[in-house]
Amino acid sequence: MELVREALASGFFRKTDTAIIIHDLDALEAGFTALGAAFPPTTLTAVAVKANPLPPLIALLAKRGAGAEVASLPELRLALAAGVPPERIVFDSPAKTREELREAVRLGVHVNADNLDELDRLAELTAEPGMPEISAGLRINPQTGLGRIRATSVAGSYSKFGVPLQERPRIKAAFARYPWLHGLHVHVGSQGCPLDLLVAGSAAVFDLAEEINREQGPGRISLFDLGGGLPAAYRETDRPVTARTYTIALAARCPELFSGAYRLVTEFGRVLHAPCAVAVSRVEYVKRQPGHRTAILHLGADAFVRECYNPKFWPHQAVALDPNGVEKKGKTAIWHLAGPLCFSGDFPIRQARLPRIEPGDLVAIRDAGAYALSMWSRYNSRQIPRIIGRRNSRFSVLREREEPMDVVRFWLGSGER
């Protein structure tokens, strides 16, 4: 837990901080480089903003050539504010309004339409004076099956996302009707989707792309968006699919995908961000009851929503540290790590085997870089903790801790400030 010790020693983890999130920015940059190296050089690596929306992280990756995959107008604005050029932004959402589509097209953002009616809305924009040329793709549900986690699998026979692949004639008709429609988009799911399912989903939609190009002319589809889905390793025993393994398997099944005929887009988030951050809480109280030891933390379902509600599929590893950030040793026992929120399911980790914990100690929760801060819950109006990053052995504040009046202003709304 070098990051924690250094943050304490440098004064960036202050005595007044009940919790903190620390990002290893060197690891983030290295992960982005490795991810990009697994795909052709012309690939747009559009990092999913939903995984971690911190503008300093988006900006850091943008300087390395990353794009941004956004799923709302505020996410789009976050990407632009962080310096991502509009031409490197991909807009995905199943509920885009006409106003949102108009804004995206006006800015020159690539839009992945989620359904055929959305294509009709885009077509209406082409008649508006001064509107630039539209860049659009169509999301297809490959209907190749579900992964281990149903809630994050989106390629079953039914899905709320995309146009079902079985509607092939209507999909082809849309490409014949709209000359500005030049891409296909597929996403199978995330965390819990094995390699064969990821490949099967992409391959099914790629076969459709090849079919359309044969029937409607070479190059009719020139952009292929592979989505995301590569998992992160949350358990020590996890051996997740790597980007390199994925591209090797894809190339074996769809060699033409890497021929240069298509510009590729990826939308990875979790696999990049998750391992690059640790969430640390001070232990406020320790409760001992017959058969149970419970450490009360300042992070719970506010930061780890999925983990608290579905721990079977979202496990995290924890490390017990003394107040100076040194890992505790000695005989271990089973501990429950409980959060500060007022409901009985607020346990980011149950039954962790840890050394003896005392009030004032620290508990570090690993792999907190993705879908933690971005899913922050306002239940009990807890403050978002200080968030810092370390790069080239130097720390900086990525987002300052909220004060109570910041939360008050949040609930009052912009019109009451």
Contacts in CASP RR format, 6 or more apart in sequence:
PFRMAT RR
TARGET T0000
AUTHOR 0000-0000-0000
METHOD contacts of the structure
MODEL  1
MELVREALASGFFRKTDTAIIIHDLDALEAGFTALGAAFPPTTLTAVAVK
ANPLPPLIALLAKRGAGAEVASLPELRLALAAGVPPERIVFDSPAKTREE
LREAVRLGVHVNADNLDELDRLAELTAEPGMPEISAGLRINPQTGLGRIR
ATSVAGSYSKFGVPLQERPRIKAAFARYPWLHGLHVHVGSQGCPLDLLVA
GSAAVFDLAEEINREQGPGRISLFDLGGGLPAAYRETDRPVTARTYTIAL
AARCPELFSGAYRLVTEFGRVLHAPCAVAVSRVEYVKRQPGHRTAILHLG
ADAFVRECYNPKFWPHQAVALDPNGVEKKGKTAIWHLAGPLCFSGDFPIR
QARLPRIEPGDLVAIRDAGAYALSMWSRYNSRQIPRIIGRRNSRFSVLRE
REEPMDVVRFWLGSGER
1 278 0 8 1.000
1 319 0 8 1.000
1 321 0 8 1.000
1 325 0 8 1.000
1 326 0 8 1.000
1 327 0 8 1.000
1 364 0 8 1.000
3 22 0 8 1.000
3 24 0 8 1.000
3 278 0 8 1.000
3 390 0 8 1.000
4 13 0 8 1.000
4 22 0 8 1.000
4 278 0 8 1.000
4 280 0 8 1.000
4 321 0 8 1.000
4 325 0 8 1.000
4 362 0 8 1.000
4 364 0 8 1.000
5 324 0 8 1.000
5 325 0 8 1.000
5 326 0 8 1.000
6 390 0 8 1.000
6 395 0 8 1.000
7 13 0 8 1.000
7 20 0 8 1.000
7 22 0 8 1.000
7 388 0 8 1.000
7 390 0 8 1.000
7 395 0 8 1.000
8 324 0 8 1.000
8 325 0 8 1.000
10 395 0 8 1.000
12 20 0 8 1.000
12 386 0 8 1.000
12 388 0 8 1.000
12 395 0 8 1.000
12 397 0 8 1.000
13 20 0 8 1.000
13 22 0 8 1.000
13 280 0 8 1.000
13 386 0 8 1.000
13 388 0 8 1.000
14 386 0 8 1.000
17 282 0 8 1.000
17 385 0 8 1.000
17 386 0 8 1.000
17 401 0 8 1.000
18 281 0 8 1.000
18 282 0 8 1.000
18 284 0 8 1.000
18 298 0 8 1.000
18 385 0 8 1.000
19 279 0 8 1.000
19 280 0 8 1.000
19 281 0 8 1.000
19 282 0 8 1.000
19 297 0 8 1.000
19 298 0 8 1.000
19 299 0 8 1.000
19 385 0 8 1.000
20 279 0 8 1.000
20 280 0 8 1.000
20 385 0 8 1.000
20 386 0 8 1.000
20 387 0 8 1.000
20 388 0 8 1.000
21 277 0 8 1.000
21 278 0 8 1.000
21 279 0 8 1.000
21 280 0 8 1.000
21 303 0 8 1.000
21 368 0 8 1.000
21 369 0 8 1.000
21 372 0 8 1.000
21 373 0 8 1.000
21 385 0 8 1.000
21 386 0 8 1.000
21 387 0 8 1.000
21 388 0 8 1.000
22 277 0 8 1.000
22 278 0 8 1.000
22 280 0 8 1.000
22 387 0 8 1.000
22 388 0 8 1.000
22 389 0 8 1.000
22 390 0 8 1.000
23 54 0 8 1.000
23 57 0 8 1.000
23 276 0 8 1.000
23 277 0 8 1.000
23 369 0 8 1.000
23 387 0 8 1.000
23 388 0 8 1.000
23 389 0 8 1.000
23 390 0 8 1.000
23 398 0 8 1.000
24 276 0 8 1.000
24 277 0 8 1.000
24 389 0 8 1.000
24 390 0 8 1.000
25 57 0 8 1.000
25 60 0 8 1.000
25 276 0 8 1.000
25 389 0 8 1.000
25 390 0 8 1.000
25 391 0 8 1.000
26 390 0 8 1.000
26 391 0 8 1.000
26 392 0 8 1.000
27 275 0 8 1.000
27 276 0 8 1.000
28 57 0 8 1.000
28 60 0 8 1.000
28 61 0 8 1.000
28 272 0 8 1.000
28 273 0 8 1.000
28 276 0 8 1.000
29 60 0 8 1.000
29 61 0 8 1.000
29 64 0 8 1.000
29 391 0 8 1.000
31 272 0 8 1.000
31 276 0 8 1.000
32 45 0 8 1.000
32 47 0 8 1.000
32 61 0 8 1.000
32 64 0 8 1.000
32 66 0 8 1.000
32 272 0 8 1.000
33 64 0 8 1.000
34 243 0 8 1.000
35 45 0 8 1.000
35 243 0 8 1.000
35 266 0 8 1.000
35 268 0 8 1.000
35 271 0 8 1.000
35 272 0 8 1.000
36 43 0 8 1.000
36 45 0 8 1.000
36 243 0 8 1.000
38 242 0 8 1.000
38 243 0 8 1.000
38 244 0 8 1.000
38 246 0 8 1.000
38 247 0 8 1.000
39 45 0 8 1.000
39 243 0 8 1.000
39 247 0 8 1.000
39 264 0 8 1.000
39 266 0 8 1.000
40 258 0 8 1.000
40 260 0 8 1.000
40 264 0 8 1.000
42 260 0 8 1.000
42 263 0 8 1.000
42 264 0 8 1.000
43 263 0 8 1.000
43 264 0 8 1.000
43 265 0 8 1.000
43 266 0 8 1.000
44 67 0 8 1.000
44 88 0 8 1.000
44 90 0 8 1.000
44 263 0 8 1.000
44 264 0 8 1.000
44 265 0 8 1.000
44 266 0 8 1.000
45 65 0 8 1.000
45 66 0 8 1.000
45 67 0 8 1.000
45 266 0 8 1.000
45 268 0 8 1.000
46 66 0 8 1.000
46 67 0 8 1.000
46 68 0 8 1.000
46 69 0 8 1.000
46 88 0 8 1.000
46 89 0 8 1.000
46 90 0 8 1.000
46 265 0 8 1.000
46 266 0 8 1.000
46 267 0 8 1.000
47 58 0 8 1.000
47 61 0 8 1.000
47 66 0 8 1.000
47 67 0 8 1.000
47 68 0 8 1.000
47 69 0 8 1.000
47 267 0 8 1.000
47 268 0 8 1.000
47 269 0 8 1.000
47 272 0 8 1.000
47 273 0 8 1.000
48 69 0 8 1.000
48 228 0 8 1.000
48 267 0 8 1.000
48 268 0 8 1.000
48 269 0 8 1.000
48 270 0 8 1.000
49 58 0 8 1.000
49 68 0 8 1.000
49 69 0 8 1.000
49 70 0 8 1.000
49 71 0 8 1.000
49 75 0 8 1.000
49 78 0 8 1.000
49 79 0 8 1.000
50 69 0 8 1.000
50 71 0 8 1.000
50 75 0 8 1.000
50 269 0 8 1.000
50 371 0 8 1.000
50 374 0 8 1.000
51 269 0 8 1.000
51 270 0 8 1.000
51 272 0 8 1.000
51 273 0 8 1.000
51 274 0 8 1.000
51 369 0 8 1.000
51 370 0 8 1.000
51 371 0 8 1.000
51 374 0 8 1.000
52 269 0 8 1.000
52 273 0 8 1.000
52 369 0 8 1.000
52 370 0 8 1.000
52 373 0 8 1.000
52 374 0 8 1.000
53 75 0 8 1.000
53 78 0 8 1.000
53 373 0 8 1.000
53 374 0 8 1.000
54 373 0 8 1.000
54 387 0 8 1.000
54 398 0 8 1.000
54 399 0 8 1.000
55 78 0 8 1.000
55 81 0 8 1.000
55 82 0 8 1.000
56 82 0 8 1.000
56 396 0 8 1.000
56 398 0 8 1.000
56 399 0 8 1.000
57 273 0 8 1.000
57 398 0 8 1.000
58 66 0 8 1.000
58 68 0 8 1.000
58 78 0 8 1.000
58 79 0 8 1.000
58 82 0 8 1.000
58 83 0 8 1.000
58 84 0 8 1.000
59 82 0 8 1.000
59 83 0 8 1.000
60 391 0 8 1.000
61 67 0 8 1.000
62 68 0 8 1.000
62 79 0 8 1.000
62 82 0 8 1.000
62 83 0 8 1.000
62 84 0 8 1.000
62 85 0 8 1.000
62 88 0 8 1.000
65 88 0 8 1.000
66 84 0 8 1.000
66 88 0 8 1.000
67 79 0 8 1.000
67 84 0 8 1.000
67 85 0 8 1.000
67 88 0 8 1.000
67 89 0 8 1.000
67 90 0 8 1.000
68 75 0 8 1.000
68 79 0 8 1.000
68 82 0 8 1.000
68 84 0 8 1.000
68 88 0 8 1.000
68 89 0 8 1.000
68 90 0 8 1.000
69 89 0 8 1.000
69 90 0 8 1.000
69 92 0 8 1.000
69 227 0 8 1.000
69 267 0 8 1.000
70 76 0 8 1.000
70 78 0 8 1.000
70 79 0 8 1.000
70 89 0 8 1.000
70 90 0 8 1.000
70 91 0 8 1.000
70 92 0 8 1.000
71 91 0 8 1.000
71 92 0 8 1.000
71 93 0 8 1.000
72 93 0 8 1.000
73 100 0 8 1.000
73 103 0 8 1.000
76 89 0 8 1.000
76 91 0 8 1.000
76 103 0 8 1.000
76 104 0 8 1.000
76 107 0 8 1.000
76 109 0 8 1.000
79 89 0 8 1.000
80 86 0 8 1.000
80 89 0 8 1.000
80 107 0 8 1.000
86 107 0 8 1.000
86 108 0 8 1.000
86 109 0 8 1.000
87 108 0 8 1.000
87 109 0 8 1.000
87 110 0 8 1.000
89 107 0 8 1.000
89 109 0 8 1.000
89 110 0 8 1.000
90 109 0 8 1.000
90 110 0 8 1.000
90 112 0 8 1.000
90 225 0 8 1.000
90 265 0 8 1.000
90 267 0 8 1.000
91 100 0 8 1.000
91 104 0 8 1.000
91 109 0 8 1.000
91 110 0 8 1.000
91 111 0 8 1.000
91 112 0 8 1.000
92 112 0 8 1.000
92 114 0 8 1.000
92 139 0 8 1.000
92 185 0 8 1.000
92 267 0 8 1.000
93 100 0 8 1.000
93 114 0 8 1.000
94 114 0 8 1.000
94 115 0 8 1.000
94 160 0 8 1.000
94 161 0 8 1.000
94 162 0 8 1.000
95 114 0 8 1.000
96 104 0 8 1.000
96 111 0 8 1.000
96 114 0 8 1.000
96 118 0 8 1.000
96 121 0 8 1.000
98 121 0 8 1.000
98 124 0 8 1.000
101 111 0 8 1.000
101 118 0 8 1.000
101 121 0 8 1.000
101 122 0 8 1.000
101 125 0 8 1.000
102 125 0 8 1.000
102 128 0 8 1.000
102 131 0 8 1.000
104 111 0 8 1.000
105 111 0 8 1.000
105 122 0 8 1.000
105 125 0 8 1.000
105 131 0 8 1.000
105 132 0 8 1.000
105 134 0 8 1.000
106 131 0 8 1.000
106 132 0 8 1.000
108 132 0 8 1.000
108 135 0 8 1.000
109 135 0 8 1.000
110 135 0 8 1.000
110 136 0 8 1.000
110 137 0 8 1.000
110 223 0 8 1.000
110 265 0 8 1.000
111 122 0 8 1.000
111 134 0 8 1.000
111 135 0 8 1.000
111 136 0 8 1.000
111 137 0 8 1.000
112 136 0 8 1.000
112 137 0 8 1.000
112 138 0 8 1.000
112 139 0 8 1.000
112 185 0 8 1.000
112 225 0 8 1.000
113 119 0 8 1.000
113 122 0 8 1.000
113 136 0 8 1.000
113 137 0 8 1.000
113 138 0 8 1.000
113 139 0 8 1.000
113 181 0 8 1.000
114 139 0 8 1.000
114 161 0 8 1.000
114 162 0 8 1.000
114 163 0 8 1.000
115 162 0 8 1.000
115 163 0 8 1.000
116 138 0 8 1.000
116 163 0 8 1.000
116 170 0 8 1.000
116 174 0 8 1.000
119 136 0 8 1.000
119 138 0 8 1.000
119 174 0 8 1.000
119 178 0 8 1.000
119 181 0 8 1.000
122 134 0 8 1.000
122 136 0 8 1.000
122 178 0 8 1.000
122 180 0 8 1.000
123 178 0 8 1.000
125 131 0 8 1.000
125 134 0 8 1.000
126 134 0 8 1.000
126 180 0 8 1.000
133 180 0 8 1.000
134 180 0 8 1.000
135 180 0 8 1.000
135 182 0 8 1.000
136 178 0 8 1.000
136 180 0 8 1.000
136 181 0 8 1.000
136 182 0 8 1.000
136 183 0 8 1.000
137 181 0 8 1.000
137 182 0 8 1.000
137 183 0 8 1.000
137 184 0 8 1.000
137 185 0 8 1.000
137 223 0 8 1.000
137 225 0 8 1.000
138 162 0 8 1.000
138 163 0 8 1.000
138 171 0 8 1.000
138 174 0 8 1.000
138 175 0 8 1.000
138 181 0 8 1.000
138 183 0 8 1.000
138 184 0 8 1.000
138 185 0 8 1.000
139 161 0 8 1.000
139 162 0 8 1.000
139 163 0 8 1.000
139 185 0 8 1.000
139 186 0 8 1.000
139 187 0 8 1.000
140 162 0 8 1.000
140 163 0 8 1.000
140 164 0 8 1.000
140 165 0 8 1.000
140 171 0 8 1.000
140 184 0 8 1.000
140 185 0 8 1.000
140 186 0 8 1.000
140 205 0 8 1.000
140 208 0 8 1.000
141 154 0 8 1.000
141 155 0 8 1.000
141 156 0 8 1.000
141 159 0 8 1.000
141 161 0 8 1.000
141 162 0 8 1.000
141 163 0 8 1.000
141 164 0 8 1.000
141 165 0 8 1.000
142 155 0 8 1.000
142 165 0 8 1.000
142 186 0 8 1.000
142 188 0 8 1.000
142 200 0 8 1.000
142 201 0 8 1.000
142 202 0 8 1.000
142 204 0 8 1.000
142 205 0 8 1.000
143 155 0 8 1.000
143 156 0 8 1.000
143 157 0 8 1.000
143 159 0 8 1.000
143 164 0 8 1.000
143 165 0 8 1.000
143 166 0 8 1.000
143 204 0 8 1.000
144 155 0 8 1.000
144 156 0 8 1.000
144 188 0 8 1.000
144 197 0 8 1.000
144 200 0 8 1.000
144 201 0 8 1.000
144 204 0 8 1.000
145 153 0 8 1.000
145 155 0 8 1.000
145 156 0 8 1.000
145 157 0 8 1.000
145 197 0 8 1.000
146 153 0 8 1.000
146 155 0 8 1.000
146 156 0 8 1.000
147 153 0 8 1.000
147 189 0 8 1.000
147 192 0 8 1.000
147 193 0 8 1.000
147 194 0 8 1.000
147 197 0 8 1.000
148 192 0 8 1.000
148 193 0 8 1.000
148 194 0 8 1.000
148 313 0 8 1.000
149 191 0 8 1.000
149 192 0 8 1.000
149 313 0 8 1.000
151 310 0 8 1.000
151 313 0 8 1.000
152 189 0 8 1.000
152 190 0 8 1.000
152 191 0 8 1.000
152 192 0 8 1.000
152 193 0 8 1.000
153 188 0 8 1.000
153 189 0 8 1.000
153 192 0 8 1.000
153 193 0 8 1.000
154 160 0 8 1.000
154 161 0 8 1.000
154 187 0 8 1.000
154 188 0 8 1.000
154 189 0 8 1.000
155 186 0 8 1.000
155 187 0 8 1.000
155 188 0 8 1.000
155 189 0 8 1.000
155 197 0 8 1.000
155 201 0 8 1.000
157 164 0 8 1.000
161 187 0 8 1.000
163 170 0 8 1.000
163 171 0 8 1.000
165 171 0 8 1.000
165 204 0 8 1.000
165 205 0 8 1.000
165 208 0 8 1.000
168 208 0 8 1.000
171 208 0 8 1.000
171 212 0 8 1.000
172 211 0 8 1.000
172 212 0 8 1.000
172 215 0 8 1.000
172 216 0 8 1.000
174 181 0 8 1.000
175 181 0 8 1.000
175 212 0 8 1.000
175 216 0 8 1.000
175 220 0 8 1.000
175 221 0 8 1.000
176 216 0 8 1.000
182 220 0 8 1.000
182 221 0 8 1.000
182 222 0 8 1.000
182 223 0 8 1.000
183 209 0 8 1.000
183 221 0 8 1.000
183 222 0 8 1.000
183 223 0 8 1.000
183 224 0 8 1.000
183 225 0 8 1.000
184 205 0 8 1.000
184 206 0 8 1.000
184 208 0 8 1.000
184 209 0 8 1.000
184 221 0 8 1.000
184 223 0 8 1.000
184 224 0 8 1.000
184 225 0 8 1.000
185 205 0 8 1.000
185 225 0 8 1.000
185 227 0 8 1.000
185 265 0 8 1.000
186 201 0 8 1.000
186 202 0 8 1.000
186 204 0 8 1.000
186 205 0 8 1.000
186 225 0 8 1.000
186 226 0 8 1.000
186 227 0 8 1.000
187 227 0 8 1.000
187 228 0 8 1.000
187 229 0 8 1.000
187 267 0 8 1.000
188 197 0 8 1.000
188 198 0 8 1.000
188 200 0 8 1.000
188 201 0 8 1.000
188 202 0 8 1.000
188 229 0 8 1.000
189 228 0 8 1.000
189 229 0 8 1.000
190 228 0 8 1.000
190 229 0 8 1.000
190 230 0 8 1.000
190 231 0 8 1.000
190 270 0 8 1.000
191 229 0 8 1.000
191 231 0 8 1.000
191 232 0 8 1.000
191 270 0 8 1.000
191 313 0 8 1.000
191 314 0 8 1.000
192 231 0 8 1.000
192 313 0 8 1.000
193 229 0 8 1.000
193 231 0 8 1.000
194 241 0 8 1.000
195 241 0 8 1.000
195 245 0 8 1.000
195 246 0 8 1.000
195 249 0 8 1.000
198 229 0 8 1.000
198 230 0 8 1.000
198 241 0 8 1.000
198 246 0 8 1.000
199 246 0 8 1.000
199 249 0 8 1.000
199 250 0 8 1.000
199 253 0 8 1.000
202 226 0 8 1.000
202 250 0 8 1.000
202 254 0 8 1.000
202 257 0 8 1.000
203 250 0 8 1.000
203 253 0 8 1.000
203 254 0 8 1.000
205 224 0 8 1.000
206 224 0 8 1.000
206 254 0 8 1.000
206 256 0 8 1.000
206 257 0 8 1.000
207 254 0 8 1.000
209 221 0 8 1.000
209 224 0 8 1.000
209 262 0 8 1.000
210 256 0 8 1.000
212 220 0 8 1.000
212 221 0 8 1.000
213 219 0 8 1.000
213 220 0 8 1.000
213 221 0 8 1.000
218 261 0 8 1.000
219 261 0 8 1.000
221 262 0 8 1.000
222 261 0 8 1.000
222 262 0 8 1.000
222 263 0 8 1.000
223 262 0 8 1.000
223 263 0 8 1.000
223 264 0 8 1.000
223 265 0 8 1.000
224 257 0 8 1.000
224 262 0 8 1.000
224 263 0 8 1.000
224 264 0 8 1.000
224 265 0 8 1.000
225 264 0 8 1.000
225 265 0 8 1.000
225 266 0 8 1.000
225 267 0 8 1.000
226 250 0 8 1.000
226 264 0 8 1.000
226 265 0 8 1.000
226 266 0 8 1.000
226 267 0 8 1.000
227 265 0 8 1.000
227 266 0 8 1.000
227 267 0 8 1.000
227 268 0 8 1.000
228 266 0 8 1.000
228 267 0 8 1.000
228 268 0 8 1.000
228 269 0 8 1.000
229 268 0 8 1.000
229 270 0 8 1.000
229 271 0 8 1.000
230 240 0 8 1.000
230 241 0 8 1.000
230 242 0 8 1.000
230 243 0 8 1.000
230 246 0 8 1.000
230 268 0 8 1.000
230 270 0 8 1.000
230 271 0 8 1.000
231 238 0 8 1.000
231 240 0 8 1.000
231 241 0 8 1.000
231 270 0 8 1.000
231 271 0 8 1.000
232 238 0 8 1.000
232 240 0 8 1.000
232 270 0 8 1.000
232 271 0 8 1.000
232 274 0 8 1.000
232 275 0 8 1.000
232 367 0 8 1.000
232 370 0 8 1.000
233 239 0 8 1.000
233 240 0 8 1.000
233 275 0 8 1.000
233 367 0 8 1.000
234 274 0 8 1.000
234 314 0 8 1.000
234 315 0 8 1.000
234 316 0 8 1.000
234 317 0 8 1.000
234 367 0 8 1.000
235 315 0 8 1.000
235 317 0 8 1.000
236 317 0 8 1.000
240 271 0 8 1.000
243 268 0 8 1.000
243 271 0 8 1.000
247 258 0 8 1.000
250 257 0 8 1.000
250 258 0 8 1.000
251 257 0 8 1.000
251 258 0 8 1.000
257 264 0 8 1.000
258 264 0 8 1.000
269 370 0 8 1.000
270 370 0 8 1.000
270 371 0 8 1.000
272 370 0 8 1.000
273 369 0 8 1.000
273 370 0 8 1.000
274 367 0 8 1.000
274 368 0 8 1.000
274 369 0 8 1.000
274 370 0 8 1.000
274 371 0 8 1.000
275 366 0 8 1.000
275 367 0 8 1.000
275 369 0 8 1.000
276 369 0 8 1.000
277 367 0 8 1.000
277 368 0 8 1.000
277 369 0 8 1.000
277 372 0 8 1.000
278 364 0 8 1.000
278 365 0 8 1.000
278 366 0 8 1.000
278 367 0 8 1.000
278 368 0 8 1.000
279 299 0 8 1.000
279 303 0 8 1.000
279 304 0 8 1.000
279 364 0 8 1.000
279 365 0 8 1.000
279 368 0 8 1.000
279 372 0 8 1.000
280 321 0 8 1.000
280 362 0 8 1.000
280 363 0 8 1.000
280 364 0 8 1.000
280 365 0 8 1.000
281 297 0 8 1.000
281 298 0 8 1.000
281 299 0 8 1.000
281 362 0 8 1.000
281 363 0 8 1.000
281 365 0 8 1.000
282 297 0 8 1.000
282 298 0 8 1.000
282 360 0 8 1.000
282 361 0 8 1.000
282 362 0 8 1.000
283 295 0 8 1.000
283 296 0 8 1.000
283 297 0 8 1.000
283 357 0 8 1.000
283 358 0 8 1.000
283 359 0 8 1.000
283 360 0 8 1.000
283 361 0 8 1.000
283 362 0 8 1.000
283 363 0 8 1.000
284 296 0 8 1.000
284 297 0 8 1.000
284 298 0 8 1.000
284 340 0 8 1.000
284 359 0 8 1.000
284 360 0 8 1.000
285 295 0 8 1.000
285 296 0 8 1.000
285 359 0 8 1.000
286 293 0 8 1.000
286 294 0 8 1.000
286 295 0 8 1.000
286 296 0 8 1.000
286 357 0 8 1.000
286 358 0 8 1.000
286 359 0 8 1.000
287 293 0 8 1.000
287 294 0 8 1.000
287 296 0 8 1.000
288 294 0 8 1.000
292 336 0 8 1.000
293 333 0 8 1.000
293 334 0 8 1.000
293 335 0 8 1.000
293 336 0 8 1.000
293 357 0 8 1.000
294 335 0 8 1.000
294 336 0 8 1.000
294 337 0 8 1.000
294 338 0 8 1.000
295 335 0 8 1.000
295 336 0 8 1.000
295 337 0 8 1.000
295 338 0 8 1.000
295 357 0 8 1.000
295 361 0 8 1.000
295 363 0 8 1.000
296 338 0 8 1.000
296 339 0 8 1.000
296 340 0 8 1.000
297 337 0 8 1.000
297 338 0 8 1.000
297 339 0 8 1.000
297 340 0 8 1.000
297 348 0 8 1.000
297 363 0 8 1.000
298 339 0 8 1.000
298 340 0 8 1.000
298 382 0 8 1.000
298 385 0 8 1.000
299 339 0 8 1.000
299 340 0 8 1.000
299 348 0 8 1.000
299 365 0 8 1.000
299 385 0 8 1.000
300 308 0 8 1.000
300 338 0 8 1.000
300 339 0 8 1.000
300 340 0 8 1.000
300 341 0 8 1.000
300 346 0 8 1.000
300 347 0 8 1.000
300 348 0 8 1.000
301 307 0 8 1.000
301 308 0 8 1.000
301 309 0 8 1.000
301 339 0 8 1.000
301 341 0 8 1.000
301 343 0 8 1.000
301 345 0 8 1.000
301 346 0 8 1.000
301 348 0 8 1.000
301 377 0 8 1.000
301 379 0 8 1.000
302 340 0 8 1.000
302 341 0 8 1.000
302 376 0 8 1.000
302 377 0 8 1.000
302 378 0 8 1.000
302 379 0 8 1.000
302 380 0 8 1.000
302 382 0 8 1.000
303 348 0 8 1.000
303 368 0 8 1.000
303 372 0 8 1.000
303 373 0 8 1.000
303 375 0 8 1.000
303 376 0 8 1.000
304 314 0 8 1.000
304 316 0 8 1.000
304 348 0 8 1.000
304 365 0 8 1.000
304 368 0 8 1.000
304 372 0 8 1.000
305 375 0 8 1.000
305 377 0 8 1.000
306 313 0 8 1.000
306 314 0 8 1.000
306 371 0 8 1.000
306 375 0 8 1.000
307 314 0 8 1.000
307 315 0 8 1.000
307 316 0 8 1.000
307 348 0 8 1.000
307 349 0 8 1.000
308 345 0 8 1.000
308 346 0 8 1.000
308 347 0 8 1.000
308 348 0 8 1.000
309 345 0 8 1.000
311 347 0 8 1.000
311 349 0 8 1.000
311 350 0 8 1.000
315 349 0 8 1.000
316 348 0 8 1.000
316 349 0 8 1.000
316 365 0 8 1.000
316 366 0 8 1.000
316 367 0 8 1.000
316 368 0 8 1.000
317 365 0 8 1.000
317 366 0 8 1.000
317 367 0 8 1.000
318 337 0 8 1.000
318 349 0 8 1.000
318 352 0 8 1.000
318 354 0 8 1.000
318 363 0 8 1.000
318 364 0 8 1.000
318 365 0 8 1.000
318 366 0 8 1.000
319 327 0 8 1.000
319 354 0 8 1.000
319 363 0 8 1.000
319 364 0 8 1.000
319 366 0 8 1.000
320 327 0 8 1.000
320 328 0 8 1.000
320 335 0 8 1.000
320 354 0 8 1.000
320 355 0 8 1.000
320 357 0 8 1.000
320 361 0 8 1.000
320 362 0 8 1.000
320 363 0 8 1.000
321 327 0 8 1.000
321 328 0 8 1.000
321 361 0 8 1.000
321 362 0 8 1.000
321 363 0 8 1.000
321 364 0 8 1.000
322 328 0 8 1.000
322 361 0 8 1.000
322 362 0 8 1.000
323 360 0 8 1.000
323 361 0 8 1.000
323 362 0 8 1.000
325 362 0 8 1.000
328 354 0 8 1.000
328 355 0 8 1.000
328 356 0 8 1.000
328 357 0 8 1.000
328 361 0 8 1.000
329 355 0 8 1.000
330 355 0 8 1.000
330 356 0 8 1.000
331 355 0 8 1.000
331 356 0 8 1.000
332 353 0 8 1.000
332 354 0 8 1.000
332 355 0 8 1.000
333 353 0 8 1.000
333 354 0 8 1.000
333 355 0 8 1.000
333 356 0 8 1.000
334 351 0 8 1.000
334 352 0 8 1.000
334 353 0 8 1.000
335 351 0 8 1.000
335 352 0 8 1.000
335 353 0 8 1.000
335 354 0 8 1.000
335 357 0 8 1.000
336 347 0 8 1.000
336 349 0 8 1.000
336 350 0 8 1.000
336 351 0 8 1.000
336 352 0 8 1.000
337 347 0 8 1.000
337 348 0 8 1.000
337 349 0 8 1.000
337 350 0 8 1.000
337 352 0 8 1.000
337 363 0 8 1.000
337 365 0 8 1.000
338 346 0 8 1.000
338 347 0 8 1.000
339 346 0 8 1.000
339 347 0 8 1.000
339 348 0 8 1.000
340 346 0 8 1.000
340 380 0 8 1.000
340 382 0 8 1.000
341 377 0 8 1.000
341 379 0 8 1.000
341 380 0 8 1.000
341 382 0 8 1.000
342 379 0 8 1.000
342 380 0 8 1.000
343 379 0 8 1.000
348 365 0 8 1.000
349 365 0 8 1.000
357 363 0 8 1.000
373 384 0 8 1.000
373 387 0 8 1.000
376 384 0 8 1.000
378 407 0 8 1.000
378 410 0 8 1.000
378 411 0 8 1.000
381 407 0 8 1.000
381 411 0 8 1.000
382 407 0 8 1.000
383 401 0 8 1.000
383 402 0 8 1.000
383 403 0 8 1.000
383 404 0 8 1.000
383 406 0 8 1.000
383 407 0 8 1.000
384 399 0 8 1.000
384 401 0 8 1.000
384 402 0 8 1.000
385 401 0 8 1.000
386 397 0 8 1.000
386 399 0 8 1.000
386 400 0 8 1.000
386 401 0 8 1.000
387 397 0 8 1.000
387 398 0 8 1.000
387 399 0 8 1.000
388 395 0 8 1.000
388 396 0 8 1.000
388 397 0 8 1.000
388 398 0 8 1.000
389 395 0 8 1.000
389 396 0 8 1.000
389 397 0 8 1.000
389 398 0 8 1.000
409 416 0 8 1.000
409 417 0 8 1.000
END
